[in-house]
Amino acid sequence: MSPDPVPPLALVVDDEPVTRLLVKRALESFGCAPVLEAADGVAAQQVLRERPDVALVLTDIMMPRMDGLELLSWGREAVPGATWIVLSGLETFDSAVAAIRLGAFDFLPKSPRKEEMEVAVRNALERRRLVAERERLHGELQRKVRELEETSELLRRDLERAEVIQRALLPRSPPSLEGYCIQAVYRPGQHVGGDLYDVIRLGERYLAFYLADATGHGVTSAMLSVLFKQRLVLVDPETDLVLPPATVLETVNRSICQSHAAPGLFLTAVLGLLDTADASLTLASAGHPPVLHLCENGETRLIRRTGPALGLAPDAQFRQERLQIAAGDRIFLYTDGLLPSGSEQDLQRLEWVLSRPLSSAQEVMAQLDLGAAAGAERDDVTILLIDAHAGISWFDNGAALPAAAVPAVAPPGGEVVFYGETENAAYLALRRRATWMHCDAFHETAQAVLDEGHALVLDLSDCEYLDSTFLGTVHELVARGGVVLTGVTPGVRALFEELSMEQVLACIREDVPAPRQLYALGSGSDPAAVRKRILHAHEALSALSESNREEFRGVVESLRGDTG
């Protein structure tokens, strides 16, 4: 038998000294060390209580005071890590079978031959090793599963917050343009997506707009679309002249190709320049789905791609097409998530929906979101509709809608922190009791909004209570600037006053418009980040007054020691 790296500890239990000695010497020759002895079950119990690390027990059945079956029944509970072999004579064969049923690994005849004993002991110890290895692997698997679950939760939370940050890059409200109505709807397929759009007023004469769609899904495509936005130059910096769409796409294409060389990464885009002086529209399309020009007289024109997708070839050339826009005409742009097949039948259906009188962008989305209707994995979907007639312009980025577009959506019942948008500010609403468990998601989202230079509204109209971590975090955000509070209840105001939060009290407003739709933010977070958030919040409160410093001294000192 191959030696064990750690010699197994064994116990021989028999009332016959000669048998004990023979078995002990055999076990020692097999590599067991030390080999302990006991004359009966009661003595063996005492040995096993003192040495619960015994790996192997060989016991006789017929013994005074306590027989082997009683010992085995007790030992399977008291020393679960031990492996048992019973020794039996012919007259106790039935008892040996009963011992196997109680959990013994094997049985041997009394005065066993050394070869028989070696096989039984080797098999018993091998089984014990395999059981221990199985338990070790099971524990390792459980640990890995926990790690994967924790990583998955962190990724899910990061993607949710990345969606909020990405949405902050989208235009909040359309520019004012007399005689035109501009509508947009944006829906990411996952938490973050590769679609991006914007509508930009260039002086008094021009309106530029674009729609871009990066290949793939998730963070990679989102970053590629952000790169496109960063490299897009619409006005010549030297002459201040508005650049033609084809020239803009050629320039941004070269820049993207120089910035990355990863295969398979590209994006499609369509760029339009509306000249309000002569009602002309110039379009250039980089591998994008067709733009629809629906004329007031009932004719429809498709403007297909005028060059390849961006990021494929640095020397790509682009054409552009010029349209004349008459009163009542419609220009419709979309990403391929709206019509996944791109078939002529789908285009005809799109044309029919757009031809209906006063059909809005949201109605088009509802009737033509074929990817969602088919039950397939949903792609990002963005549409942009420009009507050559007066009307209400609005952008639906999944958060704020005009009052006339859709009814308000009530928030779900169990969450605490909600996000929304108005035309002029981002909006964070707290519901019920806001405690440290939800504060990290609240703080990260608020920081992202403020980092983008946007105004932030904190709505406390349905908030019953803020714990000290939330109070300190609100003070930190207000101290940064760009934050107002609305709907502060008397109870929460009393907390502000009690903790000398004068700067927060000075930022309370009552006439702040609310968004039409809210989205709940998750509360999961990394424990280390939570501890730091609690510490920073209490440090902020402690700095406001001497009474605060005394009240929170213990908390701050304890947290500093933990985060040390």
NUKOLVO-6592 format. One line per field, with one value per residue (C-alpha): residue number from 1; residue in three letters; x, y, z. Coordinates in Angstrom, 2 decimals, padded with zeros to 5 digits. Layout:
# NUKOLVO-6592
i <- [NUM	...]
aa <- [ala	...]
east <- [X	...]
north <- [Y	...]
up <- [Z	...]
This chain:
# NUKOLVO-6592
i <- [1	2	3	4	5	6	7	8	9	10	11	12	13	14	15	16	17	18	19	20	21	22	23	24	25	26	27	28	29	30	31	32	33	34	35	36	37	38	39	40	41	42	43	44	45	46	47	48	49	50	51	52	53	54	55	56	57	58	59	60	61	62	63	64	65	66	67	68	69	70	71	72	73	74	75	76	77	78	79	80	81	82	83	84	85	86	87	88	89	90	91	92	93	94	95	96	97	98	99	100	101	102	103	104	105	106	107	108	109	110	111	112	113	114	115	116	117	118	119	120	121	122	123	124	125	126	127	128	129	130	131	132	133	134	135	136	137	138	139	140	141	142	143	144	145	146	147	148	149	150	151	152	153	154	155	156	157	158	159	160	161	162	163	164	165	166	167	168	169	170	171	172	173	174	175	176	177	178	179	180	181	182	183	184	185	186	187	188	189	190	191	192	193	194	195	196	197	198	199	200	201	202	203	204	205	206	207	208	209	210	211	212	213	214	215	216	217	218	219	220	221	222	223	224	225	226	227	228	229	230	231	232	233	234	235	236	237	238	239	240	241	242	243	244	245	246	247	248	249	250	251	252	253	254	255	256	257	258	259	260	261	262	263	264	265	266	267	268	269	270	271	272	273	274	275	276	277	278	279	280	281	282	283	284	285	286	287	288	289	290	291	292	293	294	295	296	297	298	299	300	301	302	303	304	305	306	307	308	309	310	311	312	313	314	315	316	317	318	319	320	321	322	323	324	325	326	327	328	329	330	331	332	333	334	335	336	337	338	339	340	341	342	343	344	345	346	347	348	349	350	351	352	353	354	355	356	357	358	359	360	361	362	363	364	365	366	367	368	369	370	371	372	373	374	375	376	377	378	379	380	381	382	383	384	385	386	387	388	389	390	391	392	393	394	395	396	397	398	399	400	401	402	403	404	405	406	407	408	409	410	411	412	413	414	415	416	417	418	419	420	421	422	423	424	425	426	427	428	429	430	431	432	433	434	435	436	437	438	439	440	441	442	443	444	445	446	447	448	449	450	451	452	453	454	455	456	457	458	459	460	461	462	463	464	465	466	467	468	469	470	471	472	473	474	475	476	477	478	479	480	481	482	483	484	485	486	487	488	489	490	491	492	493	494	495	496	497	498	499	500	501	502	503	504	505	506	507	508	509	510	511	512	513	514	515	516	517	518	519	520	521	522	523	524	525	526	527	528	529	530	531	532	533	534	535	536	537	538	539	540	541	542	543	544	545	546	547	548	549	550	551	552	553	554	555	556	557	558	559	560	561	562	563	564]
aa <- [met	ser	pro	asp	pro	val	pro	pro	leu	ala	leu	val	val	asp	asp	glu	pro	val	thr	arg	leu	leu	val	lys	arg	ala	leu	glu	ser	phe	gly	cys	ala	pro	val	leu	glu	ala	ala	asp	gly	val	ala	ala	gln	gln	val	leu	arg	glu	arg	pro	asp	val	ala	leu	val	leu	thr	asp	ile	met	met	pro	arg	met	asp	gly	leu	glu	leu	leu	ser	trp	gly	arg	glu	ala	val	pro	gly	ala	thr	trp	ile	val	leu	ser	gly	leu	glu	thr	phe	asp	ser	ala	val	ala	ala	ile	arg	leu	gly	ala	phe	asp	phe	leu	pro	lys	ser	pro	arg	lys	glu	glu	met	glu	val	ala	val	arg	asn	ala	leu	glu	arg	arg	arg	leu	val	ala	glu	arg	glu	arg	leu	his	gly	glu	leu	gln	arg	lys	val	arg	glu	leu	glu	glu	thr	ser	glu	leu	leu	arg	arg	asp	leu	glu	arg	ala	glu	val	ile	gln	arg	ala	leu	leu	pro	arg	ser	pro	pro	ser	leu	glu	gly	tyr	cys	ile	gln	ala	val	tyr	arg	pro	gly	gln	his	val	gly	gly	asp	leu	tyr	asp	val	ile	arg	leu	gly	glu	arg	tyr	leu	ala	phe	tyr	leu	ala	asp	ala	thr	gly	his	gly	val	thr	ser	ala	met	leu	ser	val	leu	phe	lys	gln	arg	leu	val	leu	val	asp	pro	glu	thr	asp	leu	val	leu	pro	pro	ala	thr	val	leu	glu	thr	val	asn	arg	ser	ile	cys	gln	ser	his	ala	ala	pro	gly	leu	phe	leu	thr	ala	val	leu	gly	leu	leu	asp	thr	ala	asp	ala	ser	leu	thr	leu	ala	ser	ala	gly	his	pro	pro	val	leu	his	leu	cys	glu	asn	gly	glu	thr	arg	leu	ile	arg	arg	thr	gly	pro	ala	leu	gly	leu	ala	pro	asp	ala	gln	phe	arg	gln	glu	arg	leu	gln	ile	ala	ala	gly	asp	arg	ile	phe	leu	tyr	thr	asp	gly	leu	leu	pro	ser	gly	ser	glu	gln	asp	leu	gln	arg	leu	glu	trp	val	leu	ser	arg	pro	leu	ser	ser	ala	gln	glu	val	met	ala	gln	leu	asp	leu	gly	ala	ala	ala	gly	ala	glu	arg	asp	asp	val	thr	ile	leu	leu	ile	asp	ala	his	ala	gly	ile	ser	trp	phe	asp	asn	gly	ala	ala	leu	pro	ala	ala	ala	val	pro	ala	val	ala	pro	pro	gly	gly	glu	val	val	phe	tyr	gly	glu	thr	glu	asn	ala	ala	tyr	leu	ala	leu	arg	arg	arg	ala	thr	trp	met	his	cys	asp	ala	phe	his	glu	thr	ala	gln	ala	val	leu	asp	glu	gly	his	ala	leu	val	leu	asp	leu	ser	asp	cys	glu	tyr	leu	asp	ser	thr	phe	leu	gly	thr	val	his	glu	leu	val	ala	arg	gly	gly	val	val	leu	thr	gly	val	thr	pro	gly	val	arg	ala	leu	phe	glu	glu	leu	ser	met	glu	gln	val	leu	ala	cys	ile	arg	glu	asp	val	pro	ala	pro	arg	gln	leu	tyr	ala	leu	gly	ser	gly	ser	asp	pro	ala	ala	val	arg	lys	arg	ile	leu	his	ala	his	glu	ala	leu	ser	ala	leu	ser	glu	ser	asn	arg	glu	glu	phe	arg	gly	val	val	glu	ser	leu	arg	gly	asp	thr	gly]
east <- [000.00	001.39	002.24	-000.10	001.63	000.19	000.13	-003.46	-004.30	-005.93	-007.71	-008.04	-010.91	-010.93	-011.18	-008.52	-004.97	-003.38	-005.80	-005.25	-001.47	-001.62	-003.94	-001.92	001.34	-000.31	-001.72	001.67	003.24	000.58	001.70	-000.83	000.77	000.12	-002.16	-004.19	-005.83	-009.04	-010.34	-014.06	-016.58	-016.57	-012.77	-012.93	-015.44	-012.95	-010.16	-012.33	-013.44	-009.79	-008.68	-011.52	-008.93	-008.85	-009.07	-009.66	-011.35	-011.14	-013.49	-014.64	-018.38	-018.62	-017.11	-018.04	-019.66	-020.36	-020.27	-019.09	-022.53	-023.31	-019.89	-020.38	-023.84	-022.43	-019.25	-020.96	-022.43	-019.61	-016.66	-018.13	-014.71	-013.65	-013.92	-015.03	-014.08	-015.67	-014.04	-016.42	-016.36	-018.64	-021.11	-021.47	-021.82	-025.37	-024.14	-021.41	-024.05	-025.99	-022.79	-022.45	-026.01	-025.08	-022.29	-019.27	-017.09	-016.17	-015.92	-013.15	-013.12	-011.53	-007.76	-007.71	-004.88	-002.51	-003.21	-006.98	-006.50	-004.18	-006.76	-009.59	-007.52	-006.18	-009.69	-011.10	-008.41	-008.74	-012.49	-011.88	-009.45	-011.93	-014.73	-012.46	-011.46	-015.09	-015.97	-013.01	-014.04	-017.65	-016.56	-014.34	-017.22	-019.53	-016.92	-016.55	-020.32	-020.51	-017.72	-019.48	-022.77	-021.06	-019.27	-022.51	-024.26	-021.47	-021.60	-025.38	-025.17	-022.38	-024.38	-027.46	-025.45	-023.65	-027.08	-027.84	-024.52	-025.00	-028.49	-026.94	-024.98	-028.19	-029.85	-032.37	-034.68	-034.93	-033.79	-036.47	-037.04	-039.95	-042.05	-040.62	-041.52	-038.74	-039.40	-037.05	-037.41	-034.42	-034.56	-031.36	-031.66	-029.71	-028.60	-026.33	-026.39	-024.61	-027.21	-026.61	-028.35	-028.34	-030.01	-027.92	-028.71	-025.80	-026.40	-029.66	-029.67	-028.69	-029.89	-027.61	-028.77	-027.29	-028.13	-025.36	-025.44	-022.33	-022.02	-022.86	-024.35	-023.35	-020.41	-018.14	-020.69	-021.59	-017.94	-017.61	-020.64	-019.19	-015.93	-017.96	-019.59	-016.22	-014.63	-017.56	-016.72	-019.61	-018.07	-014.67	-012.70	-010.71	-013.47	-016.54	-018.30	-020.68	-019.09	-020.90	-022.15	-019.97	-016.85	-017.80	-018.20	-014.89	-013.09	-014.66	-014.08	-010.34	-010.19	-011.98	-009.75	-006.65	-007.99	-008.61	-007.48	-009.69	-011.39	-015.17	-015.66	-017.53	-020.61	-023.16	-024.37	-026.50	-025.84	-028.20	-027.86	-031.08	-030.77	-033.77	-033.03	-033.98	-035.67	-033.05	-031.70	-028.30	-027.80	-024.83	-025.17	-022.33	-023.74	-026.93	-030.50	-032.40	-033.70	-037.34	-038.50	-042.28	-043.59	-046.84	-048.06	-047.87	-044.58	-041.84	-038.14	-035.50	-032.03	-029.76	-026.15	-023.79	-020.63	-019.40	-019.74	-017.32	-014.18	-013.59	-011.29	-009.48	-009.60	-013.34	-015.16	-018.72	-021.32	-024.20	-027.69	-029.67	-033.45	-035.95	-038.28	-041.84	-044.38	-045.93	-042.98	-041.56	-037.98	-037.62	-034.35	-034.00	-031.46	-031.67	-033.17	-036.50	-036.58	-034.17	-034.71	-034.57	-036.87	-038.90	-042.04	-040.92	-040.07	-043.50	-045.12	-042.98	-044.04	-047.71	-047.41	-045.67	-048.30	-051.03	-052.05	-050.16	-048.56	-045.98	-042.54	-043.85	-046.71	-044.23	-042.07	-045.05	-046.23	-042.86	-040.65	-040.43	-037.41	-039.34	-042.48	-040.65	-039.38	-035.74	-032.96	-033.83	-031.50	-031.08	-033.77	-033.65	-035.86	-035.78	-038.73	-038.59	-041.88	-041.99	-044.90	-045.43	-045.96	-044.66	-041.08	-039.86	-037.25	-038.09	-034.84	-036.59	-037.09	-038.97	-041.90	-044.07	-047.38	-049.31	-047.32	-047.97	-049.48	-047.27	-046.04	-046.23	-043.01	-042.94	-043.70	-040.51	-037.65	-036.26	-034.19	-035.65	-034.17	-035.91	-035.30	-036.97	-036.00	-033.62	-032.35	-031.81	-034.06	-033.48	-036.48	-036.34	-039.27	-040.19	-037.16	-033.80	-030.95	-027.29	-028.22	-029.40	-026.97	-024.10	-026.26	-027.84	-024.44	-022.81	-025.74	-025.82	-022.05	-022.32	-025.03	-023.05	-019.82	-021.62	-022.44	-026.19	-028.45	-029.79	-033.13	-033.59	-037.27	-038.15	-041.93	-042.54	-039.56	-040.40	-036.87	-033.19	-030.58	-027.30	-025.49	-028.07	-028.09	-024.31	-024.39	-027.06	-024.87	-021.85	-023.83	-025.30	-021.80	-020.71	-023.29	-025.96	-028.36	-031.80	-034.24	-037.99	-040.92	-039.07	-041.48	-041.57	-039.96	-037.02	-036.66	-036.43	-033.51	-031.73	-032.24	-031.18	-027.85	-027.16	-027.43	-027.89	-026.50	-029.03	-031.91	-030.98	-031.36	-034.99	-037.39	-041.11	-041.81	-039.69	-041.32	-041.34	-040.56	-043.30	-041.56	-039.20	-036.82	-035.81	-032.10	-030.79	-029.34	-026.62	-023.04	-019.53	-019.21	-015.93	-017.54	-020.49	-018.19	-016.36	-019.65	-020.85	-017.54	-017.48	-021.10	-020.50	-017.30	-019.31	-021.91	-019.24	-017.70	-020.96	-021.04	-019.42	-022.52	-022.39	-018.73	-019.45	-022.51	-020.73	-017.24	-017.60	-019.00	-016.26	-013.43	-014.79	-015.21	-011.76	-010.32	-012.27	-011.34	-007.82]
north <- [000.00	003.42	005.56	008.43	011.88	012.25	008.82	007.99	007.62	004.24	002.61	-001.12	-002.12	-005.75	-007.42	-010.00	-008.57	-010.97	-009.97	-006.28	-006.76	-008.63	-006.10	-003.18	-004.48	-005.13	-001.59	-000.12	-002.08	-000.58	002.96	003.86	005.81	005.90	002.93	003.30	000.48	000.01	-003.15	-002.45	000.06	002.24	002.60	003.30	006.10	007.80	007.48	008.89	011.84	012.72	011.98	012.90	012.90	009.09	008.07	004.32	002.14	-001.68	-003.08	-006.46	-007.00	-009.22	-007.25	-006.63	-003.38	-002.07	-004.20	-003.13	-002.38	000.09	001.67	001.96	003.50	006.09	006.71	007.47	010.57	011.47	010.91	011.33	011.51	008.01	004.92	001.69	-001.97	-004.67	-007.95	-010.90	-014.60	-017.08	-016.91	-013.12	-013.02	-011.63	-008.91	-008.03	-007.56	-005.33	-003.31	-002.74	-001.43	000.94	002.44	000.20	000.11	-003.59	-006.58	-009.17	-012.53	-012.69	-013.24	-012.00	-012.82	-009.94	-009.87	-009.60	-006.88	-004.90	-004.91	-003.84	-001.11	000.20	000.37	002.01	004.69	005.28	005.71	008.13	010.09	010.21	011.39	014.10	015.14	015.22	017.43	019.68	020.02	020.62	023.37	024.86	024.74	026.45	029.15	029.68	029.86	032.49	034.46	034.25	035.33	038.28	039.20	038.89	041.17	043.75	043.62	043.95	046.99	048.54	048.03	049.62	052.67	052.73	052.95	056.04	057.61	056.72	058.21	061.42	061.67	061.82	065.16	066.15	068.31	069.25	072.68	075.18	075.33	077.26	075.30	071.90	069.18	066.85	063.60	060.82	057.53	055.64	052.12	050.16	046.41	045.64	047.93	049.79	049.83	051.02	053.50	057.24	060.28	064.05	067.11	070.28	073.85	075.42	079.14	080.61	078.83	075.19	072.16	069.12	065.68	062.21	058.64	056.10	052.37	050.49	046.80	044.34	044.95	046.07	048.08	047.60	048.97	051.78	052.87	052.81	055.07	057.43	057.50	058.51	061.34	062.59	062.62	064.25	067.77	069.61	073.09	073.97	075.32	077.71	079.21	078.61	077.29	074.35	071.27	069.12	065.77	063.70	065.57	065.09	061.32	060.98	062.82	060.89	057.61	058.29	059.22	056.05	053.85	055.46	055.03	051.27	048.37	045.65	043.53	043.44	046.81	049.30	051.45	052.76	056.35	058.80	062.54	065.23	069.02	071.01	074.47	076.44	079.31	077.30	074.25	071.85	068.75	067.22	063.61	061.23	057.63	055.38	051.90	052.82	051.58	053.73	057.16	057.67	060.95	060.94	063.78	065.61	064.52	060.83	059.91	058.18	058.29	056.02	057.50	054.48	054.32	056.74	055.08	052.13	051.75	053.73	052.08	049.64	051.51	054.78	056.00	055.42	058.01	059.23	060.84	062.97	063.62	066.85	066.90	069.69	069.71	070.98	071.79	068.57	066.35	063.80	062.57	059.29	057.75	054.51	051.92	048.33	047.12	048.47	046.32	043.41	041.78	045.00	043.37	045.29	044.07	045.63	048.88	048.96	048.45	051.27	053.52	052.72	053.50	056.80	057.78	057.79	061.33	062.69	059.33	060.01	058.47	056.49	055.06	054.02	052.33	050.50	049.14	048.31	047.08	043.71	042.46	042.56	041.16	038.13	037.21	037.26	038.88	042.54	044.85	048.56	050.64	054.37	056.40	060.06	061.75	065.26	066.74	069.88	071.37	073.10	070.86	069.73	068.47	065.96	063.32	060.05	058.59	056.10	058.55	061.77	062.28	065.26	065.39	064.86	061.83	059.17	059.05	059.08	055.67	055.02	053.64	050.04	049.41	047.98	050.19	053.30	055.22	056.24	058.07	060.30	063.31	066.59	068.92	070.86	068.47	064.91	063.75	061.41	060.57	058.84	056.79	055.66	055.09	055.76	054.00	053.19	050.01	052.14	055.04	053.85	053.52	056.91	058.58	057.08	058.07	061.61	061.97	060.84	063.43	066.25	065.18	065.63	069.21	068.63	070.03	067.56	067.59	065.50	064.79	063.88	064.28	060.57	060.11	059.45	059.20	059.61	057.87	059.60	058.07	059.50	062.84	063.16	062.13	064.73	067.38	066.29	066.54	069.94	071.21	070.37	072.75	072.24	070.45	071.51	069.70	069.60	068.11	068.10	066.83	068.42	065.36	065.36	069.15	068.70	066.29	068.89	071.53	069.25	068.51	072.14	071.38	075.05	074.68	071.94	073.95	076.86	074.65	073.66	074.69	074.07	074.83	072.17	070.16	066.39	063.86	061.76	058.46	057.02	054.05	052.19	051.90	048.67	048.69	046.02	047.20	046.16	045.95	047.91	050.70	050.77	051.18	054.05	055.72	055.48	056.87	059.83	060.68	060.77	062.75	065.33	065.56	065.72	068.80	070.78	071.35	070.40	068.49	066.46	065.76	064.34	062.40	060.66	060.37	056.68	055.79	057.68	056.21	052.69	053.03	054.55	051.52	049.11	050.84	051.63]
up <- [000.00	-000.94	002.10	002.99	003.09	006.61	008.34	009.28	012.97	013.74	016.70	017.43	019.75	020.98	024.37	023.42	023.93	021.44	018.66	019.45	019.23	015.91	014.32	015.68	014.24	010.88	010.77	011.63	008.79	006.47	007.39	010.13	012.97	015.78	016.34	019.54	021.53	023.54	025.31	024.83	023.54	026.64	026.56	022.82	023.43	025.73	023.17	020.39	022.53	023.15	019.57	017.16	014.34	014.26	010.60	010.91	013.58	013.58	016.21	017.40	017.81	020.88	023.80	027.46	028.72	025.17	022.04	018.60	017.22	020.02	019.58	015.82	016.22	018.64	016.64	013.31	014.99	017.39	014.99	011.50	009.85	010.87	008.66	010.38	009.80	012.00	013.08	013.48	014.08	012.35	015.21	014.73	010.95	011.08	013.43	010.94	008.23	010.62	011.18	007.43	007.40	010.25	008.13	008.53	005.44	005.58	007.89	008.38	010.12	013.57	013.37	009.75	007.43	006.82	003.09	003.65	006.22	003.92	001.10	003.44	005.11	001.80	000.33	003.47	003.55	-000.20	000.19	003.04	000.88	-001.99	000.29	001.70	-001.82	-002.89	000.07	-000.68	-004.32	-003.33	-000.95	-003.65	-006.11	-003.64	-003.07	-006.82	-007.23	-004.50	-006.16	-009.53	-007.98	-006.30	-009.53	-011.46	-008.99	-009.23	-013.04	-013.01	-010.74	-012.81	-016.02	-014.47	-013.47	-016.82	-018.42	-016.34	-017.32	-021.01	-020.98	-019.62	-022.90	-024.91	-025.67	-023.02	-025.11	-028.79	-029.93	-030.83	-034.59	-036.03	-038.51	-037.56	-035.04	-033.85	-031.96	-030.81	-028.94	-027.49	-026.04	-025.20	-025.69	-022.53	-019.71	-022.10	-025.89	-029.00	-030.26	-030.04	-031.49	-031.24	-032.75	-032.69	-033.68	-035.59	-035.55	-036.82	-040.16	-039.75	-037.82	-037.71	-036.57	-036.53	-035.59	-034.96	-034.24	-033.09	-033.90	-031.13	-027.71	-024.25	-023.02	-026.07	-028.52	-026.09	-025.89	-029.68	-030.06	-027.43	-029.44	-032.49	-030.54	-029.27	-032.74	-034.54	-035.76	-037.43	-037.79	-039.24	-036.23	-038.45	-040.60	-038.38	-041.46	-041.18	-042.75	-045.36	-043.94	-046.30	-045.17	-041.51	-041.97	-043.84	-041.04	-038.19	-040.04	-040.31	-036.65	-035.54	-037.72	-036.22	-032.67	-032.78	-034.89	-033.41	-036.11	-036.19	-034.49	-036.63	-036.54	-038.99	-038.95	-040.85	-040.64	-041.83	-042.24	-042.54	-044.08	-042.85	-045.25	-048.36	-046.69	-048.07	-046.38	-047.10	-046.02	-045.86	-044.69	-043.54	-044.06	-042.20	-042.87	-045.39	-044.43	-045.40	-046.95	-046.99	-049.10	-048.50	-051.95	-050.92	-052.59	-050.55	-051.26	-049.68	-049.14	-048.89	-047.77	-049.44	-048.13	-046.00	-042.25	-040.07	-038.74	-041.61	-044.02	-043.24	-046.86	-047.36	-049.48	-048.89	-051.10	-049.94	-051.27	-051.20	-050.69	-050.84	-047.85	-048.36	-045.69	-044.39	-045.38	-042.91	-042.46	-040.57	-039.29	-037.35	-036.20	-037.41	-034.11	-035.35	-038.51	-037.87	-041.27	-043.29	-045.84	-048.38	-046.65	-043.36	-045.14	-046.74	-043.36	-041.92	-044.78	-044.13	-040.39	-041.10	-043.66	-041.03	-040.04	-037.03	-036.17	-033.46	-033.02	-030.07	-032.11	-034.78	-032.14	-030.65	-034.00	-035.57	-032.75	-034.50	-032.58	-029.31	-030.88	-032.25	-028.76	-029.86	-027.87	-028.08	-029.98	-029.28	-030.97	-031.69	-034.03	-035.03	-036.73	-038.20	-039.40	-041.54	-039.64	-036.31	-033.29	-029.91	-030.09	-027.50	-026.82	-025.03	-023.68	-021.46	-018.59	-019.38	-021.74	-022.49	-020.66	-023.88	-024.94	-022.26	-018.79	-015.72	-014.55	-010.83	-009.32	-008.07	-004.41	-002.88	-004.09	-002.40	-004.98	-008.36	-011.35	-013.89	-016.11	-016.94	-019.76	-017.53	-014.87	-013.74	-010.96	-007.99	-005.83	-002.43	-001.19	002.34	004.61	002.95	004.76	004.20	002.25	-000.68	-000.33	-002.52	-005.65	-004.90	-004.44	-007.56	-009.77	-008.36	-008.84	-012.47	-013.14	-011.54	-013.26	-016.60	-015.58	-015.30	-012.61	-010.06	-008.24	-005.06	-004.47	-000.86	-001.11	-000.37	001.96	005.62	007.00	006.12	008.24	009.09	006.08	003.68	005.50	005.21	001.55	000.73	002.40	000.32	-002.92	-002.05	-001.21	-004.76	-006.19	-008.83	-006.44	-005.26	-002.99	-003.35	-001.46	001.88	004.54	008.03	009.60	007.20	007.50	011.28	010.75	008.60	011.28	014.12	012.42	011.43	007.70	006.78	003.25	002.53	003.97	001.72	-001.39	-000.79	-003.57	-003.93	-007.62	-009.30	-012.15	-011.78	-014.55	-016.06	-015.55	-012.92	-012.93	-009.78	-008.98	-007.42	-003.93	-004.20	-003.64	-002.72	001.10	001.09	-000.97	001.43	004.43	002.75	001.85	005.47	006.72	004.32	005.08	008.84	008.41	006.46	009.24	011.96	010.35	010.61	014.38	017.66	018.76	015.54	016.10	019.54	018.38	015.51	017.03	017.84	014.42	012.58	014.65	014.27	010.50	010.09	011.84	009.60	006.33	007.61]
